Amino acid sequence: LLANSSSVSRCGIVCRKAGSPAPPVPLEDVVVIERSAVPERCERAVKKGDFVRYHYRGAFPDGTAFDSSYKRGSTYNAFVGRGQLIAGMDRALLGMCVNERRAVKVPPHLAYGKDGYGDIIPPDAILHFDILLLDIWNPEDTVQVKTYSKPEACSRKVQVSDFVRYHYNGTLMDGTLFDSSRTRLRTYDTYVGTGWLIAGMDQGLLGMCVGEKRIITVPPFLGYGENGDGSDIPGQASLVFDVVLLDLHNPKDGIAVEKLQVPENCPRKSKAGDFMRYHYNGTLLDGTFFDSSYSRNSTYDTYIGKGYVISGMDEGLVGVCVGERRRVIIPPHLAYGEEGTGTRIPGSAVLVFDVYVVDFHNPSDVVQITSSFRPETCEPRSKKGDFVKYHYNVSLLDGTSLHSSLHYGKTYDVVLGTGQVVMGMEMGLQDMCVGEKRRLVIPPHLGYGERGVAGEVPGSAVLVFDVEMLDMEEGLPEGYMFVWNSEVTPDLFDDMDKNKDTQVDSAEFTDYILRQVSEGKGRLAPGFEPHRLIENMFANQDRDGNGKITAEEFKLKADESPAHDEL
């Protein structure tokens, strides 16, 4: 407000008349001041040279009002002690705090003296002012920063060109709220130091840590200046921002990996193209939780390095060991970008994944066989058709125990090559001898596949079997259910036909085969229920399926095509 203003609507009554010298003021003359309302805290008081914004009401001693800034709908703004105000007001404002209220009595010689002010202020008038101070600043002010909460760990601070996400409440110096990101239920997201913000906020955000809370006080020449924002922020207003920083990254950032726990033994590290099963907790950079595989009680299963997951996770999961725990920090341009997911992950959010690797494999993997013990004499060796008995412990690749035959106190018994166990176990049990111990690492495509076994084996799980071969019975040649241990009698059919009715029924056939086995003359394929085998043998000989075998139907295996299993 200039000293040569002549309009009450622009200048108000408190400014000095244009061109008039300040009246001489004896040192003993004083302005009578009554402090009617004083704030509990006064961090700054008006001094000469400060710029102030205040409201006032002006009245004569009899209470007749002559002016009011409230009626004009705007504060009175002026420098103090520079001759822009009547001398009494210059004195009355000194030492005031924001939100302080003063009742001021100004004698004529410190106001408009003998001349008065047009038709409004008569000569030699004593003036009473009710003043409420709303704002103070000085042209020499800088941005003021006061941190009132800071995290113990601060690995990174805001720098020029960083992109930040923060919440704020914006108030004028007197506490009047003009804006808040919280009322919009979304953070304010912007680059720092590149002119996207008012200059004071650009400065005030520098050096902040994620999770830090600070008060940033911005003078108007670093805020919205003389004109304000045309809405909620008046001209020449100091701004106070209460800020909490939630997120911070730079467009040049790559992922950051922190190895939290690495197993001592790591025979293999993941590479692009592997299929991995892992658990994770996902949070934003300020610790806000957004997802967890643990809450679903199921690992996250995916190929890595093939675009099945966000690119930052694709990169962060390469080079890990089974059993490793690592933290992967992913900037938004390698995650969900500016749009986020629309629900739990906001746009431009840095993501933090705490990952535990349960297992991984490659589709080209075969069964890994490691023999931990082998007898000096390791013969015979197991092969397809042999009946083997073994104990096993099975676990996941991270060591999680799944099952053990030892819990049941009996061996697991199978005939190799008959599909009684998964393909990987078939392969791992081949060429073993009794007494040998092996570790078999079986990838899921040779184990229980993508589905696993409900309640027992997770889908796509790599399995580790510790196996000990305890017994083995040699199997029969492929396709045979029974073999002779000695020469076959030429009267085989007649020997079977006990009642001599020229045909052999099921009972006669069964009795004869069981007798040959008990006398050591023949041998059934091991590992199968004998009567089931004999039923199949009988069915193969009973060509017409009438339940009787005639001499015509009876043939030895050697006389039959390879498609039949029979005597």
Buried (B, 14 or more C-beta within 10 A) or exposed (E): BEBEBEEBEEBBBBBBBEEEEEBEBEEEBEBEBEEEEEBEEEEBBBBEEBBBBBBBBBBBEEEEEBBBBEEBEEBBBBBBBEBBBBBBBBBBBBBBBBBBBBBBBBBBBBBBBEBBBEEEBBEBBBBBBBBBBBBBBBEEBEBBBEBEEEBEEEEBBBEEEBBBBBBBBBBBBBEBEBBBBEEEEEBBBBBBBEEEBBBBBBBBBBBBBBBBBBBBBBBBBBBBBEEBBEEEBBBBBBBBBBBBBBBBBBEEBBBBBEEEEEBEEEEBEBBBEBBBBBBBBBBBBBEBEBBBBEEEEEBBBBBBBEEEBBBBBBBBBBEBBBBBBBBBBBBBBBBBBEEBBEEEBBBBBBBBBBBBBBBBBBEEBEBBBEEEEEEEEBEEEBBEBBBBBBBBBBBBBBEEEBBBBEEEEEBBBBBBBBEEBBEBBBBBBBEBBBBBBBBBBBBBBBBBBEEBBEEEBBBBBBBBBBBBBBEBBEBBEEEBBBEBEEEEEEEBBEBBBEEEEEBBBBEBBBEBBBEBBEEEBBBBBBBBEBEEBBBBBBBBBBBEEEEBBBEEBBBEBEEBEEEEBBB
